[in-house]
Amino acid sequence: MAVSVAEKTHQQEVAAGERFAFGENWKRFLTLLNEERIKQAKVSLREMLEVEHLNGKTFLDIGSGSGLFSLAARMLGAKVVSFDYDPQSVACTRELKRRYFEQDGDWLVQSGSVLDPDYLASLGTFDIVYSWGVLHHTGNMWAALDNVALNVAPHGKLFIALYNDQPIASKYWTFVKETYNKYVFTRPLWVAIHAIYPTLPSMLLRAIRKRGNVRGMNVWYDLYDWLGGYPFEVSAPEQIFEHFKRKGYALTRLKTARGRLGCNEFVFQRHAGPRPAQQ
């Protein structure tokens, strides 16, 4: 099978230590996927979108990764389009579609980049545009934020999650992630250090509170994803709020990392009117 230009570029970026191979991690995660994790993913969508189901809605999953949330959206009744820049992530999403919705024409899985406005324009607009923990890994987060706004239908919702800006800690994590990707021999050291903190305290806290894995994910694969997650950009909630306010969006739901490590989650609703112009 011929290798596409985008796939070749992705391979080159990974080989040069400029990008983490998220898809390899998601492939391993799929071996652990079960009905409980799928249930948690559906609960996450329901809570943040403030709905019981997605019947009659269209759903665009930007950076679909494992495909778990595309699957959850489809199970909730949405017509889904999923895409990812990472070829193995595309393969993971296609595998989930094969397992659960093999002959279903209401779930399309594609390869594409959120930094390609022509590709996004070809997809049209959607009732819900979803991109959780993706746009800060593109290498050009602000362009990606401009681009995703083009796919939200009038009165549609945009659900995104972005790394929280911690002035000192964010510089540390940028160093860790860059080193992790460029120098393979450092990876066991970084994993060992950060298995002790923050992974073990997080696991203990969840056990004490009797909480499952948030969003249906897995703590160990989350650790690899976190350490390797590069490119890496951060933002403050106020920056994102102002960015989309200027584009005619209203914030309807916000869940912050409370100044700590992690992602801030936003749900915006687009006002009626012409499509927001790209900046």
QUIKA-V320866 format. One record per pair of residues at least 6 apart in sequence whose ideal C-beta (glycine too) atoms are under 6 Angstrom apart, sorted by sequence separation. I is the first residue (numbers start at 1). GAP is how many residues later the second one is. If there is no record, write none. Layout:
BEGIN
i=I gap=GAP
i=I gap=GAP
END
This chain:
BEGIN
i=13 gap=6
i=64 gap=6
i=74 gap=6
i=84 gap=6
i=101 gap=6
i=135 gap=6
i=138 gap=6
i=152 gap=6
i=14 gap=7
i=73 gap=7
i=112 gap=7
i=179 gap=7
i=180 gap=7
i=257 gap=7
i=256 gap=8
i=61 gap=9
i=135 gap=9
i=70 gap=10
i=97 gap=10
i=180 gap=10
i=241 gap=10
i=255 gap=10
i=82 gap=11
i=70 gap=12
i=97 gap=12
i=254 gap=12
i=59 gap=14
i=176 gap=14
i=253 gap=14
i=94 gap=15
i=252 gap=15
i=93 gap=16
i=203 gap=16
i=251 gap=17
i=252 gap=17
i=64 gap=18
i=54 gap=19
i=59 gap=19
i=129 gap=19
i=237 gap=19
i=249 gap=19
i=250 gap=19
i=64 gap=20
i=57 gap=21
i=58 gap=21
i=59 gap=21
i=60 gap=21
i=61 gap=21
i=63 gap=21
i=90 gap=21
i=249 gap=21
i=54 gap=22
i=55 gap=22
i=129 gap=22
i=53 gap=23
i=54 gap=23
i=70 gap=23
i=115 gap=23
i=129 gap=23
i=248 gap=23
i=53 gap=24
i=54 gap=24
i=65 gap=24
i=199 gap=24
i=244 gap=24
i=67 gap=25
i=71 gap=25
i=115 gap=25
i=126 gap=25
i=66 gap=26
i=67 gap=26
i=125 gap=26
i=127 gap=26
i=136 gap=26
i=240 gap=26
i=41 gap=27
i=45 gap=27
i=74 gap=27
i=79 gap=27
i=80 gap=27
i=81 gap=27
i=82 gap=27
i=83 gap=27
i=120 gap=27
i=126 gap=27
i=136 gap=27
i=237 gap=27
i=41 gap=28
i=85 gap=28
i=125 gap=28
i=133 gap=28
i=64 gap=29
i=67 gap=29
i=71 gap=29
i=83 gap=29
i=127 gap=29
i=128 gap=29
i=129 gap=29
i=130 gap=29
i=131 gap=29
i=132 gap=29
i=247 gap=29
i=42 gap=30
i=114 gap=30
i=117 gap=30
i=120 gap=30
i=41 gap=31
i=120 gap=31
i=74 gap=33
i=114 gap=33
i=42 gap=34
i=30 gap=36
i=29 gap=37
i=190 gap=37
i=26 gap=39
i=26 gap=40
i=180 gap=47
i=180 gap=48
i=181 gap=49
i=62 gap=52
i=177 gap=52
i=177 gap=53
i=177 gap=55
i=174 gap=58
i=27 gap=61
i=30 gap=62
i=23 gap=63
i=26 gap=63
i=22 gap=64
i=24 gap=64
i=170 gap=64
i=23 gap=65
i=27 gap=65
i=23 gap=66
i=26 gap=66
i=60 gap=66
i=22 gap=67
i=58 gap=68
i=63 gap=68
i=58 gap=69
i=59 gap=69
i=60 gap=69
i=61 gap=69
i=62 gap=69
i=165 gap=69
i=57 gap=70
i=165 gap=70
i=57 gap=71
i=63 gap=71
i=163 gap=71
i=165 gap=71
i=162 gap=73
i=7 gap=80
i=60 gap=91
i=137 gap=92
i=139 gap=92
i=141 gap=92
i=164 gap=93
i=137 gap=94
i=136 gap=97
i=149 gap=98
i=164 gap=98
i=163 gap=100
i=164 gap=100
i=161 gap=102
i=162 gap=102
i=161 gap=104
i=160 gap=106
i=159 gap=108
i=157 gap=110
i=158 gap=110
i=48 gap=111
i=157 gap=112
i=156 gap=114
i=152 gap=118
i=154 gap=118
i=150 gap=125
i=149 gap=127
i=133 gap=130
i=146 gap=132
i=146 gap=133
i=20 gap=161
i=17 gap=164
i=17 gap=165
i=44 gap=171
i=41 gap=175
i=40 gap=176
i=37 gap=179
i=32 gap=186
i=29 gap=189
i=29 gap=192
i=25 gap=196
i=25 gap=199
i=25 gap=200
i=48 gap=205
i=20 gap=208
i=20 gap=209
i=20 gap=210
i=48 gap=219
END
